[in-house]
């Protein structure tokens, strides 16, 4: 489990079929083979560590469903170690299970921030809501607005300086993970075709008996 608070930007130092090697500093303080780490929001397992680098195995499914499969030498990636049970929870619940990829459609400056418009697969749009959470390349962000096929997020200066969003360009592919709570709510809404009704809320203690 992760929080979507990117710890540092790593640099790809080796990219071949089935394996990725990343240069890093901070995340190397206490990781060891077998630990989980999020690279651009995708949870992978550390297989080895060295001087200022670590390596992970990349499964074919991960390469297909994320932008990790297109990474090359010198590319920048967002890095986050798995959340500690006693740590401060700064972002939102991020599983590291990328739901799909989108494309940056536009970047529009706005009062010191940049509004990024991102396309998304149709099957993910039911989980998008204004002011809701979203993870983009593993970074916890808040949705500004959305339509039938895209959504926008505001990238403040700090976020652009400390994540790969600072080098984001129109046309770039990004990893998208929808909020897990939104997924459960949508599932409940569709369950048995009844949705979340007043009777349902009453049955599970959200409303006083009428």
TORKOL-4160 file (C-alpha; in steps of 0.2 Angstrom, whole numbers, padded with zeros to 4 digits, m for minus):
210
<pt num="1" X="0000" Y="0000" Z="0000"/>
<pt num="2" X="0006" Y="0018" Z="m0004"/>
<pt num="3" X="0000" Y="0035" Z="m0001"/>
<pt num="4" X="0004" Y="0044" Z="m0018"/>
<pt num="5" X="0017" Y="0055" Z="m0010"/>
<pt num="6" X="0032" Y="0054" Z="m0021"/>
<pt num="7" X="0048" Y="0053" Z="m0012"/>
<pt num="8" X="0060" Y="0056" Z="m0026"/>
<pt num="9" X="0063" Y="0056" Z="m0044"/>
<pt num="10" X="0074" Y="0042" Z="m0050"/>
<pt num="11" X="0083" Y="0040" Z="m0067"/>
<pt num="12" X="0082" Y="0024" Z="m0077"/>
<pt num="13" X="0100" Y="0017" Z="m0079"/>
<pt num="14" X="0095" Y="0001" Z="m0087"/>
<pt num="15" X="0079" Y="m0005" Z="m0097"/>
<pt num="16" X="0078" Y="m0022" Z="m0105"/>
<pt num="17" X="0064" Y="m0034" Z="m0107"/>
<pt num="18" X="0059" Y="m0040" Z="m0090"/>
<pt num="19" X="0070" Y="m0029" Z="m0080"/>
<pt num="20" X="0073" Y="m0011" Z="m0075"/>
<pt num="21" X="0087" Y="m0003" Z="m0065"/>
<pt num="22" X="0084" Y="0014" Z="m0057"/>
<pt num="23" X="0097" Y="0026" Z="m0050"/>
<pt num="24" X="0090" Y="0033" Z="m0033"/>
<pt num="25" X="0096" Y="0040" Z="m0017"/>
<pt num="26" X="0082" Y="0042" Z="m0003"/>
<pt num="27" X="0073" Y="0026" Z="m0007"/>
<pt num="28" X="0089" Y="0016" Z="m0005"/>
<pt num="29" X="0091" Y="0021" Z="0013"/>
<pt num="30" X="0082" Y="0005" Z="0019"/>
<pt num="31" X="0075" Y="m0005" Z="0004"/>
<pt num="32" X="0081" Y="m0023" Z="0001"/>
<pt num="33" X="0077" Y="m0037" Z="m0011"/>
<pt num="34" X="0059" Y="m0043" Z="m0008"/>
<pt num="35" X="0053" Y="m0025" Z="m0004"/>
<pt num="36" X="0039" Y="m0017" Z="m0013"/>
<pt num="37" X="0042" Y="0000" Z="m0022"/>
<pt num="38" X="0031" Y="0010" Z="m0033"/>
<pt num="39" X="0038" Y="0016" Z="m0050"/>
<pt num="40" X="0027" Y="0028" Z="m0058"/>
<pt num="41" X="0013" Y="0021" Z="m0047"/>
<pt num="42" X="0016" Y="0003" Z="m0052"/>
<pt num="43" X="0020" Y="m0008" Z="m0037"/>
<pt num="44" X="0035" Y="m0019" Z="m0041"/>
<pt num="45" X="0047" Y="m0030" Z="m0031"/>
<pt num="46" X="0065" Y="m0025" Z="m0028"/>
<pt num="47" X="0076" Y="m0039" Z="m0034"/>
<pt num="48" X="0093" Y="m0032" Z="m0030"/>
<pt num="49" X="0102" Y="m0016" Z="m0024"/>
<pt num="50" X="0119" Y="m0008" Z="m0028"/>
<pt num="51" X="0128" Y="0008" Z="m0026"/>
<pt num="52" X="0115" Y="0021" Z="m0029"/>
<pt num="53" X="0104" Y="0009" Z="m0040"/>
<pt num="54" X="0091" Y="m0004" Z="m0038"/>
<pt num="55" X="0083" Y="m0017" Z="m0050"/>
<pt num="56" X="0066" Y="m0024" Z="m0052"/>
<pt num="57" X="0059" Y="m0037" Z="m0063"/>
<pt num="58" X="0045" Y="m0031" Z="m0074"/>
<pt num="59" X="0031" Y="m0044" Z="m0079"/>
<pt num="60" X="0024" Y="m0044" Z="m0096"/>
<pt num="61" X="0007" Y="m0038" Z="m0089"/>
<pt num="62" X="0015" Y="m0023" Z="m0080"/>
<pt num="63" X="0024" Y="m0018" Z="m0096"/>
<pt num="64" X="0008" Y="m0020" Z="m0106"/>
<pt num="65" X="m0004" Y="m0010" Z="m0094"/>
<pt num="66" X="0008" Y="0004" Z="m0089"/>
<pt num="67" X="0020" Y="0016" Z="m0096"/>
<pt num="68" X="0035" Y="0006" Z="m0088"/>
<pt num="69" X="0036" Y="m0004" Z="m0104"/>
<pt num="70" X="0041" Y="0011" Z="m0114"/>
<pt num="71" X="0054" Y="0018" Z="m0102"/>
<pt num="72" X="0072" Y="0020" Z="m0109"/>
<pt num="73" X="0089" Y="0025" Z="m0102"/>
<pt num="74" X="0089" Y="0042" Z="m0094"/>
<pt num="75" X="0070" Y="0043" Z="m0092"/>
<pt num="76" X="0064" Y="0050" Z="m0075"/>
<pt num="77" X="0052" Y="0040" Z="m0064"/>
<pt num="78" X="0042" Y="0044" Z="m0048"/>
<pt num="79" X="0047" Y="0033" Z="m0033"/>
<pt num="80" X="0039" Y="0029" Z="m0017"/>
<pt num="81" X="0042" Y="0015" Z="m0004"/>
<pt num="82" X="0028" Y="0005" Z="0003"/>
<pt num="83" X="0019" Y="0015" Z="0017"/>
<pt num="84" X="0024" Y="0011" Z="0035"/>
<pt num="85" X="0010" Y="0006" Z="0047"/>
<pt num="86" X="0015" Y="0020" Z="0059"/>
<pt num="87" X="0019" Y="0033" Z="0046"/>
<pt num="88" X="0010" Y="0049" Z="0043"/>
<pt num="89" X="m0004" Y="0047" Z="0029"/>
<pt num="90" X="m0001" Y="0062" Z="0018"/>
<pt num="91" X="m0010" Y="0057" Z="0001"/>
<pt num="92" X="m0024" Y="0044" Z="m0001"/>
<pt num="93" X="m0025" Y="0025" Z="m0002"/>
<pt num="94" X="m0014" Y="0020" Z="m0017"/>
<pt num="95" X="m0013" Y="0001" Z="m0021"/>
<pt num="96" X="0000" Y="0002" Z="m0034"/>
<pt num="97" X="m0012" Y="m0007" Z="m0046"/>
<pt num="98" X="m0012" Y="0004" Z="m0061"/>
<pt num="99" X="m0029" Y="0003" Z="m0069"/>
<pt num="100" X="m0024" Y="0010" Z="m0086"/>
<pt num="101" X="m0015" Y="0023" Z="m0096"/>
<pt num="102" X="m0020" Y="0040" Z="m0102"/>
<pt num="103" X="m0013" Y="0054" Z="m0113"/>
<pt num="104" X="m0009" Y="0072" Z="m0108"/>
<pt num="105" X="m0020" Y="0082" Z="m0119"/>
<pt num="106" X="m0015" Y="0100" Z="m0114"/>
<pt num="107" X="m0006" Y="0109" Z="m0101"/>
<pt num="108" X="m0013" Y="0126" Z="m0096"/>
<pt num="109" X="m0004" Y="0139" Z="m0084"/>
<pt num="110" X="m0016" Y="0146" Z="m0071"/>
<pt num="111" X="m0010" Y="0157" Z="m0057"/>
<pt num="112" X="0006" Y="0149" Z="m0053"/>
<pt num="113" X="0000" Y="0131" Z="m0056"/>
<pt num="114" X="m0003" Y="0121" Z="m0072"/>
<pt num="115" X="m0019" Y="0113" Z="m0076"/>
<pt num="116" X="m0016" Y="0096" Z="m0085"/>
<pt num="117" X="m0030" Y="0089" Z="m0095"/>
<pt num="118" X="m0028" Y="0070" Z="m0097"/>
<pt num="119" X="m0038" Y="0057" Z="m0107"/>
<pt num="120" X="m0044" Y="0041" Z="m0099"/>
<pt num="121" X="m0051" Y="0025" Z="m0104"/>
<pt num="122" X="m0070" Y="0025" Z="m0104"/>
<pt num="123" X="m0071" Y="0011" Z="m0091"/>
<pt num="124" X="m0062" Y="0022" Z="m0078"/>
<pt num="125" X="m0073" Y="0037" Z="m0080"/>
<pt num="126" X="m0086" Y="0031" Z="m0068"/>
<pt num="127" X="m0073" Y="0033" Z="m0054"/>
<pt num="128" X="m0069" Y="0051" Z="m0058"/>
<pt num="129" X="m0078" Y="0065" Z="m0049"/>
<pt num="130" X="m0073" Y="0083" Z="m0046"/>
<pt num="131" X="m0063" Y="0085" Z="m0030"/>
<pt num="132" X="m0060" Y="0066" Z="m0029"/>
<pt num="133" X="m0043" Y="0058" Z="m0028"/>
<pt num="134" X="m0033" Y="0051" Z="m0043"/>
<pt num="135" X="m0015" Y="0044" Z="m0044"/>
<pt num="136" X="m0006" Y="0050" Z="m0060"/>
<pt num="137" X="0011" Y="0041" Z="m0062"/>
<pt num="138" X="0009" Y="0037" Z="m0043"/>
<pt num="139" X="0007" Y="0055" Z="m0037"/>
<pt num="140" X="m0009" Y="0058" Z="m0027"/>
<pt num="141" X="m0019" Y="0072" Z="m0035"/>
<pt num="142" X="m0036" Y="0080" Z="m0034"/>
<pt num="143" X="m0047" Y="0080" Z="m0049"/>
<pt num="144" X="m0053" Y="0098" Z="m0054"/>
<pt num="145" X="m0066" Y="0092" Z="m0066"/>
<pt num="146" X="m0071" Y="0079" Z="m0079"/>
<pt num="147" X="m0081" Y="0075" Z="m0094"/>
<pt num="148" X="m0085" Y="0058" Z="m0103"/>
<pt num="149" X="m0068" Y="0055" Z="m0108"/>
<pt num="150" X="m0055" Y="0065" Z="m0099"/>
<pt num="151" X="m0052" Y="0074" Z="m0083"/>
<pt num="152" X="m0040" Y="0088" Z="m0076"/>
<pt num="153" X="m0029" Y="0090" Z="m0062"/>
<pt num="154" X="m0020" Y="0105" Z="m0055"/>
<pt num="155" X="m0001" Y="0104" Z="m0053"/>
<pt num="156" X="0006" Y="0116" Z="m0041"/>
<pt num="157" X="0024" Y="0122" Z="m0041"/>
<pt num="158" X="0030" Y="0110" Z="m0027"/>
<pt num="159" X="0022" Y="0095" Z="m0036"/>
<pt num="160" X="0030" Y="0100" Z="m0053"/>
<pt num="161" X="0047" Y="0102" Z="m0044"/>
<pt num="162" X="0046" Y="0085" Z="m0034"/>
<pt num="163" X="0038" Y="0073" Z="m0047"/>
<pt num="164" X="0040" Y="0069" Z="m0065"/>
<pt num="165" X="0025" Y="0081" Z="m0069"/>
<pt num="166" X="0037" Y="0095" Z="m0071"/>
<pt num="167" X="0044" Y="0087" Z="m0087"/>
<pt num="168" X="0026" Y="0082" Z="m0093"/>
<pt num="169" X="0022" Y="0086" Z="m0111"/>
<pt num="170" X="0006" Y="0085" Z="m0122"/>
<pt num="171" X="0005" Y="0067" Z="m0129"/>
<pt num="172" X="0014" Y="0059" Z="m0115"/>
<pt num="173" X="0008" Y="0043" Z="m0108"/>
<pt num="174" X="0003" Y="0042" Z="m0090"/>
<pt num="175" X="m0002" Y="0029" Z="m0078"/>
<pt num="176" X="m0019" Y="0030" Z="m0070"/>
<pt num="177" X="m0025" Y="0022" Z="m0054"/>
<pt num="178" X="m0043" Y="0027" Z="m0048"/>
<pt num="179" X="m0047" Y="0029" Z="m0030"/>
<pt num="180" X="m0051" Y="0012" Z="m0022"/>
<pt num="181" X="m0065" Y="0020" Z="m0012"/>
<pt num="182" X="m0073" Y="0026" Z="m0028"/>
<pt num="183" X="m0072" Y="0008" Z="m0035"/>
<pt num="184" X="m0081" Y="0001" Z="m0020"/>
<pt num="185" X="m0094" Y="0014" Z="m0021"/>
<pt num="186" X="m0097" Y="0011" Z="m0039"/>
<pt num="187" X="m0098" Y="m0008" Z="m0036"/>
<pt num="188" X="m0111" Y="m0005" Z="m0022"/>
<pt num="189" X="m0121" Y="0007" Z="m0034"/>
<pt num="190" X="m0122" Y="m0007" Z="m0047"/>
<pt num="191" X="m0124" Y="m0022" Z="m0036"/>
<pt num="192" X="m0140" Y="m0032" Z="m0040"/>
<pt num="193" X="m0146" Y="m0018" Z="m0050"/>
<pt num="194" X="m0153" Y="m0010" Z="m0035"/>
<pt num="195" X="m0139" Y="0003" Z="m0031"/>
<pt num="196" X="m0137" Y="0013" Z="m0015"/>
<pt num="197" X="m0154" Y="0016" Z="m0009"/>
<pt num="198" X="m0162" Y="0023" Z="0007"/>
<pt num="199" X="m0166" Y="0005" Z="0012"/>
<pt num="200" X="m0148" Y="0000" Z="0009"/>
<pt num="201" X="m0141" Y="0014" Z="0019"/>
<pt num="202" X="m0153" Y="0010" Z="0033"/>
<pt num="203" X="m0149" Y="m0008" Z="0033"/>
<pt num="204" X="m0130" Y="m0005" Z="0036"/>
<pt num="205" X="m0132" Y="0008" Z="0049"/>
<pt num="206" X="m0130" Y="0024" Z="0039"/>
<pt num="207" X="m0148" Y="0030" Z="0043"/>
<pt num="208" X="m0159" Y="0029" Z="0058"/>
<pt num="209" X="m0173" Y="0017" Z="0056"/>
<pt num="210" X="m0189" Y="0026" Z="0049"/>
